Amino acid sequence: MKNKGCLILAGIVLLLSIAGISYYFMQQNKSTDEETQTVKAEITNIIKKAVATGSINPRQEVNVKPQVSGVIDRLYVEAGELIKKGEKIARIKLIPSQVNINSAQSSVELSRLQVKNAERELARQKTVSSQNLDQQEAKSAYENANVELERNTKLFEDGVISETDFNKFKLDADVRKSVYENAKITSSNALSSFEADLDIRRQELNAAISNLQLLREGATKNSKQVSNIVVSTLDGMILDIPVKEGASVIERNTFNEGTSIATIADMSNLIFEGKVDEADVGKLKENMALELKVGAIDDVKFDALLEFISPKGVEEEGTIKFVVKAAIKEYSDDVFLRAGYSANADIILDKRDSVLAINERDIIYAGDTTFIELVKDNDELDKIEIDLGLSDGILVEVLESPIDTTQAIKKRVDSGKTAVESN
């Protein structure tokens, strides 16, 4: 019995000890919670932003394509090099078909025959014009009409013929004169026509010879640019060379886009291209300031200016988004932005500098009214109505505040969580 009583006593002591320890820790936790559940308002800047995700791209980027088809014989540049307009990029070795060469040779021979025929015709016309052979008949008729007019003029003056008969001879002389003048003009025009025809035939011959030479050698004597040499069309940087020496390429034409030899861009003029959610696009305006954060470059922010907002949205992952573009302002020469870098843009919709702000978490909402709870010295709570201004999603501006930065505000903690810092 004595042992049984000792066991009972020991059990009671143990239960009292556990209860005392539990009460002690509960009090400690309560004290800690009470100490860490207050915060204070602060003077800070509040910036409301819209976020756009996208990439850094050159404003001007071109794909250089060849004028002729063939095989890449030599590449003169590599990706990453700077290049000037007109500098060589690649040389193409032409591999023309024999059918095309034979057709070009036939065109040359035919053009030569046409030139010779035009030269003979021009020589004949010069002979005719110099001897007035094509005007002779009209000239003779005009001279005969003048002779008859002079003879009948005397007869009319002597009263031998009537005025009506005299007028017939006068009219005939005038008509013969007009015919003769027209014959002279026609002769001159005919000579010019034969000269023009000879010039055309010579141009056709030169074009046929150039075409044949182009097929055989890839260049023409009169051309300022060798067509089988691909050159840069602008000043910039080589971003990509998608072909290698020995690769076949196709010329650009009406029916084919052609093979890209190189991609060139002006890396001194970059823009940000991204997309914003439809919930934010209505708040955007051109010339708004942007702050860019590039994923590949830590601790560096870039300023940009919004210059384009797409009038049409596109569906992406179940939401509608709108394309925006912004010009990147000048930045340090120590930083090199590469084309295609992913970036996020913070578009500043509104801003308040040096205003009193509190955390939105600590606000009590009751309909259209908002409150906070001030903690007094005796730990009593005083519920204060406040008016709110601009919010950035975490901090919110307090308008015409009844509080200041010295007063303790009850920190509202989510259920199941405990504050661990004292303010």
TORLO-185176 format. One line per 2 residues: number of its first residue (from 1); their letters; for each residue x, y, z of C-alpha. Coordinates in nm, 3 decimals. Example, Ala and Ser with C-alpha at 12.3 -4.5 7.8 and 13.67 -1.06 7.14 Angstrom:
<nodes>
1> as> 1.230/-0.450/0.780 | 1.367/-0.106/0.714
</nodes>
This chain:
<nodes>
1> mk> 0.000/0.000/0.000 | 0.284/0.227/0.085
3> nk> 0.443/0.171/-0.258 | 0.108/0.227/-0.424
5> gc> 0.067/0.559/-0.248 | 0.413/0.671/-0.355
7> li> 0.334/0.592/-0.715 | 0.014/0.790/-0.699
9> la> 0.196/1.083/-0.542 | 0.469/1.068/-0.804
11> gi> 0.208/1.068/-1.082 | 0.034/1.371/-0.937
13> vl> 0.365/1.557/-0.910 | 0.449/1.466/-1.270
15> ll> 0.112/1.590/-1.399 | 0.148/1.915/-1.208
17> si> 0.499/1.961/-1.349 | 0.377/1.907/-1.708
19> ag> 0.090/2.147/-1.655 | 0.324/2.407/-1.512
21> is> 0.572/2.377/-1.797 | 0.292/2.397/-2.057
23> yy> 0.150/2.705/-1.890 | 0.494/2.864/-1.884
25> fm> 0.554/2.813/-2.258 | 0.204/2.932/-2.345
27> qq> 0.268/3.249/-2.155 | 0.605/3.288/-2.328
29> nk> 0.447/3.241/-2.671 | 0.169/3.481/-2.584
31> st> 0.421/3.737/-2.467 | 0.626/3.691/-2.782
33> de> 0.317/3.724/-3.004 | 0.212/4.038/-2.826
35> et> 0.559/4.187/-2.871 | 0.585/4.106/-3.240
37> qt> 0.239/4.201/-3.353 | 0.301/4.576/-3.391
39> vk> 0.439/4.774/-3.683 | 0.472/5.142/-3.765
41> ae> 0.384/5.354/-4.063 | 0.676/5.475/-4.274
43> it> 0.762/5.754/-4.514 | 0.846/5.598/-4.848
45> ni> 0.795/5.611/-5.225 | 0.507/5.411/-5.371
47> ik> 0.524/5.306/-5.735 | 0.239/5.130/-5.911
49> ka> 0.369/4.917/-6.195 | 0.256/4.693/-6.479
51> va> 0.489/4.411/-6.571 | 0.574/4.312/-6.929
53> tg> 0.781/4.006/-7.017 | 0.978/3.991/-7.340
55> si> 1.325/4.022/-7.488 | 1.588/4.266/-7.611
57> np> 1.601/4.298/-7.990 | 1.772/4.526/-8.243
59> rq> 1.547/4.783/-8.403 | 1.699/4.712/-8.744
61> ev> 1.784/4.351/-8.829 | 1.820/4.214/-9.183
63> nv> 1.883/3.879/-9.347 | 2.136/3.910/-9.630
65> kp> 2.059/3.683/-9.928 | 2.247/3.614/-10.251
67> qv> 2.168/3.743/-10.599 | 2.272/3.417/-10.763
69> sg> 2.241/3.047/-10.682 | 2.542/2.829/-10.625
71> vi> 2.775/2.696/-10.356 | 2.942/2.896/-10.077
73> dr> 3.305/2.911/-10.188 | 3.434/3.131/-9.905
75> ly> 3.309/3.311/-9.595 | 3.487/3.636/-9.505
77> ve> 3.328/3.703/-9.164 | 3.219/3.530/-8.845
79> ag> 2.935/3.589/-8.602 | 3.009/3.871/-8.358
81> el> 3.223/4.078/-8.596 | 3.144/4.440/-8.680
83> ik> 3.092/4.511/-9.048 | 3.041/4.817/-9.269
85> kg> 2.793/4.858/-9.550 | 2.937/4.717/-9.873
87> ek> 3.198/4.491/-9.708 | 3.226/4.130/-9.825
89> ia> 3.042/3.855/-9.644 | 3.076/3.555/-9.877
91> ri> 3.174/3.446/-10.226 | 2.950/3.211/-10.422
93> kl> 3.078/2.964/-10.679 | 2.831/2.947/-10.968
95> ip> 2.731/2.611/-11.110 | 2.521/2.701/-11.416
97> sq> 2.347/2.437/-11.626 | 2.465/2.379/-11.982
99> vn> 2.112/2.441/-12.106 | 2.119/2.796/-11.965
101> in> 2.463/2.862/-12.116 | 2.353/2.738/-12.460
103> sa> 2.041/2.953/-12.442 | 2.250/3.258/-12.348
105> qs> 2.494/3.194/-12.635 | 2.204/3.171/-12.882
107> sv> 2.070/3.503/-12.751 | 2.409/3.665/-12.809
109> el> 2.432/3.539/-13.170 | 2.076/3.647/-13.246
111> sr> 2.141/3.993/-13.101 | 2.454/4.031/-13.315
113> lq> 2.258/3.950/-13.632 | 1.992/4.205/-13.537
115> vk> 2.260/4.471/-13.477 | 2.413/4.409/-13.823
117> na> 2.072/4.428/-13.989 | 1.995/4.755/-13.804
119> er> 2.332/4.899/-13.914 | 2.257/4.816/-14.281
121> el> 1.913/4.974/-14.261 | 2.055/5.289/-14.103
123> ar> 2.324/5.317/-14.372 | 2.060/5.283/-14.644
125> qk> 1.841/5.550/-14.483 | 2.137/5.788/-14.455
127> tv> 2.204/5.746/-14.828 | 1.839/5.810/-14.908
129> ss> 1.829/6.116/-14.684 | 2.157/6.262/-14.811
131> qn> 2.041/6.236/-15.175 | 1.685/6.338/-15.094
133> ld> 1.559/6.030/-15.275 | 1.251/6.000/-15.055
135> qq> 1.171/6.368/-15.116 | 1.240/6.378/-15.490
137> ea> 0.889/6.305/-15.611 | 0.727/6.559/-15.376
139> ks> 0.993/6.817/-15.467 | 0.938/6.770/-15.842
141> ay> 0.562/6.798/-15.803 | 0.607/7.118/-15.600
143> en> 0.843/7.273/-15.858 | 0.608/7.185/-16.147
145> an> 0.315/7.337/-15.956 | 0.515/7.659/-15.907
147> ve> 0.596/7.677/-16.280 | 0.230/7.635/-16.370
149> le> 0.133/7.897/-16.110 | 0.377/8.154/-16.256
151> rn> 0.258/8.088/-16.614 | -0.110/8.114/-16.524
153> tk> -0.047/8.422/-16.313 | 0.055/8.610/-16.631
155> lf> -0.245/8.471/-16.816 | -0.475/8.583/-16.535
157> ed> -0.319/8.931/-16.534 | -0.370/8.951/-16.912
159> gv> -0.732/8.843/-16.870 | -0.690/8.518/-17.063
161> is> -0.814/8.294/-16.781 | -1.076/8.349/-16.518
163> et> -1.010/8.398/-16.149 | -1.162/8.058/-16.073
165> df> -0.912/7.879/-16.297 | -0.626/8.083/-16.151
167> nk> -0.727/7.988/-15.794 | -0.712/7.619/-15.888
169> fk> -0.347/7.653/-15.992 | -0.269/7.851/-15.677
171> ld> -0.435/7.591/-15.452 | -0.248/7.308/-15.628
173> ad> 0.084/7.487/-15.566 | 0.005/7.530/-15.196
175> vr> -0.087/7.159/-15.162 | 0.233/7.049/-15.338
177> ks> 0.433/7.271/-15.104 | 0.275/7.112/-14.794
179> vy> 0.340/6.764/-14.931 | 0.704/6.854/-14.993
181> en> 0.749/6.996/-14.638 | 0.593/6.682/-14.489
183> ak> 0.826/6.466/-14.696 | 1.129/6.645/-14.553
185> it> 1.001/6.598/-14.195 | 0.922/6.232/-14.260
187> ss> 1.270/6.176/-14.398 | 1.430/6.326/-14.086
189> na> 1.208/6.121/-13.855 | 1.282/5.803/-14.043
191> ls> 1.656/5.858/-14.000 | 1.611/5.914/-13.625
193> sf> 1.395/5.601/-13.601 | 1.663/5.387/-13.763
195> ea> 1.928/5.534/-13.530 | 1.711/5.457/-13.225
197> dl> 1.647/5.105/-13.346 | 2.022/5.048/-13.382
199> di> 2.080/5.173/-13.024 | 1.814/4.932/-12.894
201> rr> 1.970/4.639/-13.079 | 2.313/4.724/-12.939
203> qe> 2.173/4.741/-12.584 | 2.008/4.402/-12.632
205> ln> 2.344/4.262/-12.751 | 2.524/4.404/-12.445
207> aa> 2.257/4.259/-12.216 | 2.288/3.917/-12.379
209> is> 2.670/3.926/-12.349 | 2.643/4.032/-11.984
211> nl> 2.398/3.751/-11.912 | 2.632/3.496/-12.069
213> ql> 2.929/3.635/-11.878 | 2.725/3.631/-11.556
215> lr> 2.642/3.264/-11.604 | 3.003/3.171/-11.674
217> eg> 3.191/3.396/-11.430 | 2.935/3.536/-11.187
219> at> 3.017/3.895/-11.281 | 2.995/4.144/-11.566
221> kn> 3.250/4.397/-11.686 | 3.018/4.694/-11.654
223> sk> 2.877/4.601/-11.314 | 2.999/4.794/-11.011
225> qv> 2.913/4.499/-10.786 | 3.014/4.141/-10.850
227> sn> 2.691/3.946/-10.822 | 2.851/3.631/-10.680
229> iv> 3.003/3.835/-10.395 | 2.754/3.884/-10.109
231> vs> 2.806/4.215/-9.928 | 2.657/4.380/-9.621
233> tl> 2.360/4.608/-9.677 | 2.410/4.812/-9.357
235> dg> 2.655/4.898/-9.081 | 2.623/4.669/-8.782
237> mi> 2.722/4.343/-8.621 | 2.707/3.992/-8.764
239> ld> 2.458/3.812/-8.541 | 2.454/3.481/-8.721
241> ip> 2.607/3.297/-9.018 | 2.360/3.011/-9.077
243> vk> 2.558/2.855/-9.366 | 2.900/2.698/-9.399
245> eg> 3.151/2.684/-9.682 | 3.041/2.423/-9.935
247> as> 2.669/2.470/-9.863 | 2.431/2.526/-10.153
249> vi> 2.237/2.852/-10.162 | 1.942/2.978/-10.367
251> er> 1.906/3.331/-10.502 | 1.620/3.554/-10.395
253> nt> 1.355/3.618/-10.659 | 0.983/3.665/-10.706
255> fn> 0.907/3.299/-10.641 | 1.165/3.219/-10.373
257> eg> 1.275/3.392/-10.053 | 1.631/3.274/-10.106
259> ts> 1.887/3.138/-9.860 | 2.001/3.363/-9.575
261> ia> 2.379/3.405/-9.579 | 2.402/3.625/-9.270
263> ti> 2.192/3.811/-9.015 | 2.312/4.167/-8.947
265> ad> 2.180/4.416/-8.693 | 2.259/4.762/-8.562
267> ms> 2.336/4.681/-8.198 | 2.364/5.048/-8.105
269> nl> 1.987/5.089/-8.139 | 1.804/4.833/-7.928
271> if> 1.441/4.801/-7.826 | 1.246/4.595/-7.574
273> eg> 0.965/4.384/-7.721 | 0.727/4.227/-7.475
275> kv> 0.367/4.150/-7.386 | 0.137/4.287/-7.116
277> de> -0.185/4.146/-6.980 | -0.513/4.294/-7.101
279> ad> -0.589/4.406/-6.744 | -0.299/4.652/-6.762
281> vg> -0.295/4.760/-7.127 | -0.574/5.015/-7.079
283> kl> -0.354/5.202/-6.830 | -0.062/5.235/-7.071
285> ke> 0.024/5.537/-7.283 | 0.307/5.611/-7.520
287> nm> 0.616/5.782/-7.372 | 0.568/5.613/-7.035
289> al> 0.892/5.530/-6.853 | 1.004/5.168/-6.823
291> el> 1.261/5.001/-6.603 | 1.415/4.689/-6.760
293> kv> 1.567/4.398/-6.574 | 1.769/4.162/-6.794
295> ga> 1.792/3.807/-6.665 | 2.150/3.757/-6.783
297> id> 2.279/4.079/-6.623 | 2.251/4.104/-6.247
299> dv> 2.223/4.428/-6.049 | 2.187/4.647/-6.359
301> kf> 1.866/4.822/-6.458 | 1.803/4.987/-6.794
303> da> 1.576/5.283/-6.866 | 1.343/5.273/-7.165
305> ll> 1.058/5.473/-7.314 | 0.735/5.313/-7.429
307> ef> 0.680/5.388/-7.798 | 0.431/5.129/-7.928
309> is> 0.121/4.952/-7.794 | -0.039/4.694/-8.022
311> pk> -0.400/4.771/-8.116 | -0.477/4.397/-8.130
313> gv> -0.428/4.135/-7.862 | -0.316/3.775/-7.902
315> ee> -0.429/3.476/-7.701 | -0.152/3.315/-7.498
317> eg> -0.210/3.036/-7.247 | -0.577/3.123/-7.213
319> ti> -0.527/3.498/-7.160 | -0.522/3.793/-7.399
321> kf> -0.195/3.984/-7.416 | -0.082/4.290/-7.611
323> vv> 0.258/4.351/-7.769 | 0.448/4.659/-7.653
325> ka> 0.777/4.807/-7.772 | 1.008/5.045/-7.591
327> ai> 1.326/5.227/-7.696 | 1.618/5.152/-7.464
329> ke> 1.801/5.466/-7.356 | 2.178/5.503/-7.346
331> ys> 2.360/5.286/-7.096 | 2.717/5.222/-6.979
333> dd> 2.970/5.104/-7.237 | 3.084/4.843/-6.986
335> vf> 2.757/4.653/-7.038 | 2.694/4.458/-7.357
337> lr> 2.334/4.374/-7.437 | 2.298/4.076/-7.668
339> ag> 2.008/4.029/-7.906 | 1.752/3.789/-7.765
341> ys> 1.822/3.846/-7.395 | 1.505/3.780/-7.193
343> an> 1.391/4.079/-6.992 | 1.112/4.202/-6.767
345> ad> 0.988/4.558/-6.788 | 0.829/4.748/-6.501
347> ii> 0.603/5.008/-6.656 | 0.543/5.292/-6.410
349> ld> 0.169/5.364/-6.409 | 0.167/5.603/-6.111
351> kr> 0.409/5.721/-5.842 | 0.402/5.896/-5.504
353> ds> 0.722/6.029/-5.351 | 0.781/6.055/-4.975
355> vl> 0.431/5.968/-4.855 | 0.308/5.800/-4.536
357> ai> 0.241/5.434/-4.607 | 0.136/5.118/-4.425
359> ne> 0.122/4.754/-4.520 | -0.205/4.648/-4.684
361> rd> -0.196/4.335/-4.470 | -0.270/4.542/-4.158
363> ii> -0.587/4.703/-4.293 | -0.936/4.603/-4.179
365> ya> -1.206/4.632/-4.447 | -1.568/4.692/-4.357
367> gd> -1.767/4.758/-4.673 | -1.633/5.077/-4.829
369> tt> -1.462/5.182/-4.505 | -1.107/5.095/-4.402
371> fi> -0.960/5.081/-4.051 | -0.642/5.004/-3.864
373> el> -0.594/4.915/-3.500 | -0.352/5.125/-3.293
375> vk> -0.188/4.959/-2.992 | -0.186/5.183/-2.682
377> dn> 0.059/5.168/-2.392 | -0.175/4.947/-2.191
379> de> -0.204/4.706/-2.487 | -0.555/4.821/-2.559
381> ld> -0.658/4.852/-2.926 | -0.798/5.172/-3.075
383> ki> -0.978/5.125/-3.409 | -0.904/5.421/-3.641
385> ei> -1.069/5.494/-3.976 | -0.824/5.592/-4.253
387> dl> -0.843/5.699/-4.618 | -0.620/5.514/-4.861
389> gl> -0.444/5.633/-5.177 | -0.207/5.467/-5.423
391> sd> -0.107/5.105/-5.363 | 0.176/4.898/-5.511
393> gi> 0.023/4.571/-5.392 | 0.218/4.565/-5.063
395> lv> 0.228/4.919/-4.929 | -0.057/5.165/-4.958
397> ev> -0.060/5.543/-4.921 | -0.247/5.693/-4.626
399> le> -0.434/6.015/-4.715 | -0.487/6.295/-4.462
401> sp> -0.352/6.059/-4.204 | -0.470/6.062/-3.841
403> id> -0.153/5.867/-3.755 | 0.220/5.923/-3.777
405> tt> 0.537/5.714/-3.788 | 0.565/5.692/-3.408
407> qa> 0.240/5.509/-3.340 | 0.224/5.130/-3.309
409> ik> -0.015/4.955/-3.546 | -0.139/4.605/-3.480
411> kr> 0.025/4.364/-3.720 | -0.235/4.130/-3.858
413> vd> -0.094/3.775/-3.891 | -0.255/3.500/-4.094
415> sg> -0.422/3.225/-3.896 | -0.176/2.953/-3.794
417> kt> 0.126/3.187/-3.834 | 0.323/3.366/-3.565
419> av> 0.511/3.695/-3.593 | 0.879/3.648/-3.522
421> es> 1.012/4.001/-3.540 | 0.948/4.297/-3.317
423> n> 0.908/4.642/-3.468
</nodes>
